[in-house]
Amino acid sequence: MSTTTTRTPKARATPEKPEPRSGALTARVSLGRVFAPVPLEFLLIASTALLLTGFGVVMVTSATTASALSRGQSPYNDGMQQAMFALLGLAMMFVVSRLPVRFFRRIGWVALGFALVVQLLVFTPLGVEVYGNRNWLRIAGFSLQPSELLKLALALWAGMILYRKRNLLSKWQHVFIPLVPVSVLAIGTVLAGKDLGTSMVLVLILLACLFFSGVKLRIFVLPVLAGALVVAALAITSPNRMGRIMSFLDPDCDYIKECYQPLHGIWSLAGGGIFGRGLGNSIEKYNWLPAAGDDYIFAIVGEELGLIGCIVVLLLFATFAVGAFRIIRNSDDPFVKIAAGGITVWILGQALINIGVVLRVFPVLGVPLPFLSAGGSSLVAVLAACGVLLAFCRTLPDPSQVALRRPGTARGAANTPGSAKRRPARPNHPRAGR
């Protein structure tokens, strides 16, 4: 008599319940995500922001040693403050870079409202007037310039409004309302403090957002003309502003009254020559050049590091421009294009205005050089804006996919509309003979 025994089959891993990964594999996958390659735009913007910020701390320290000693302070006092704000701004830049784009789309009204409330505080006892401009707050011994925060808030808010109305921008009513009235209110709070330079930068941000939103040219020209007329009227009605403009146009202006600062800025650049006097060896910073560490920091760069140092600064800004405009070009998100355009024109336009003032191409407007000029408000706001650009970089499509979408390239020709109709059927395909 034979007996048969049955064996139970071994349990097999079903597709529905995959076997758990080992710890080593999980760690390898996690590290792969951490060290995944970042877009080229991210590298260009982050590296130039770091280099310009570090260079700015060094130049502010060098340019303010004499003025700090004359006040009875440590010669490194202003440089240490700038370094502290640089660390704060860089930390904020990388924190902001991790935020999703939908966060920036939703905070437009909140950011602009908060910035306006803080800007209005300059007309309270907390406000401080400097060189005739009431655009600063003095809180706990620190100075704060709210208009710097307003620049970033306006770019994000305008991007949000134009993004939501992207299908209605062919009609001027939807372009102008609520964009123009609210923007006029925001810029008016700065003009009320008699700060024309910052107001012009805010107008540039608004015009850049309109331009990159793709509105029709006839609609775009109207705000340009209106802005030019307002700036001309404000210049004519102010004797101080007209004096600076006329001194800019007059080669024989009064040295003591109107031309003291512009002439010393030019002499500082000329004294540096090609290679400069050497870091820390500026002569103009010994109370000859007003605002040596602020609006005229580029003149100190030229005096101490010469033409070579000025070219390096310009090349760094050019590299930043390449990375920023690549975001605008390659992004598929209209909000990213508009907001990035406003931020890019703000930073680069303000840099061009500041350098043009030092070179006497423009009259004195009183705007700082981004990343380099002394001032915590300006530095933190610019670095936070760079963080927004870095967050936009994370949403860019893969470069290979961008090349596939472009008509006119070898790979993009196969993806142009109508290309599928021109493809012949393969002979071995089951439907080829039907």
Steps between C-alpha positions, in 0.01 A plus 500: 500500500652822387436834648532831318602817666412845371736792536376848540645726235739775608353843526584714203526874496202630311519813291242664724725460806860560402774399731629783718821667393812450700632781713809551281289539187268746670796706618647497151173621347469776761856618442435492127216746544714728715787507252282511189629753246338844524413713197765724349288804586513404869879481494540832318272695734612337826872529422485864389286592803754339733800659328348848478384487862841392628673759285257763630581422863873542429449830315264644762755418770775670300292805405368576850810462719578873492143616569464248783820622664383861469185403693709341774401145405694193401628522140325169429165603648314554171664199341389272785144630472503437126632147559222434750234610251673299227474180706135574574426572136681191370315278747172656389595451134545126535190461720286690247648293217332189647148647489261388224391736226135477607602665830624809315181506290283514810683757714479791256232700682636412845857598410398829339265590785767430762762698306263797466422501872870496587569772241235724655678477835766741369244779548466416870746592777694185405593660165839660443592760237840461331627750238148637458339157442265361762532133407658333805384354830705502819415199720713381795809679367472348151398679181249338266402612150149361432506593131750217440240249620241677284703424185478123546137516609404704193669253264320201653164680518516625140599152385201350680252753356625469143514120528137480609397731215725339239203422272357853527812710436384600153255743665649807662240504781625167634863609465458828686260390776601433773865511389543871437297649792661276762848553352450877501403477867812296581734728305325807642591398856867509397465826310338656805834448674674682210696195384493533121773241434316216674176607334662469158617147586143407602373634167760288320375190685141571398593560135710182492208294630276649232758433229559136590127436536470549125254792493451681172746776416236773487391409853859479623595843364236684704657425842844583359386843387313561824804406707728727295262794543473447876881482541543817292237683705658393829843611380379841383306576818794425731788753510730238655436247222528764228831612647639146480375458143644831385833426669508168318455682168733790584875419480582826687259456791568626852754270667389573855121479454385264225811327365698412812392137525487417124845651440659314790343180371664552160831593661484183710456286187776688318740466791482120484626466146514146361620304806388732782672634809455171686230372732458739792712777348224733381556872552147618427351296786667735752192724510555630148234289327157502670319164514823316416364174639143549377401647165859562386650164592575437131732804503697348788519171308652689207746690719627203700475221240517705181344426165559127557281500812223694323502255208473206741193656663340563161572143389336362814187707434505381138518138618206565731309646206564189289361272770196720569403548136537127439226447760272739314576333168472135601213506748155372397324681786373852414519603865868401516575699184327813629630496859852400394499778242405759762768380744768482230431852370496628859846363588672564167327834437593628843860388445516684168352815654747496788803442277371763255477753783860430606615540138295823470286350225191567718431768761528405867192287582596339830450129429738237647703252298341156554710253703783751553371818665485520878152457638326200650155570352625511143726195537239278669229600250722430200610161638138408576416588139784274387342226709178545305693465174667184631157359590390571143808313373371179658188513282683529167449212254783265413733654237448201270125554514545870423704406192232253390232769518685756292413495132792545266735260681574149380309344788239771521400460134346164578278659766367796305127514430410288201820297505314182598283526186804503275650181640455198266351186650742219568459201264493248783232685694166314513313806367747581224302338221155629598 
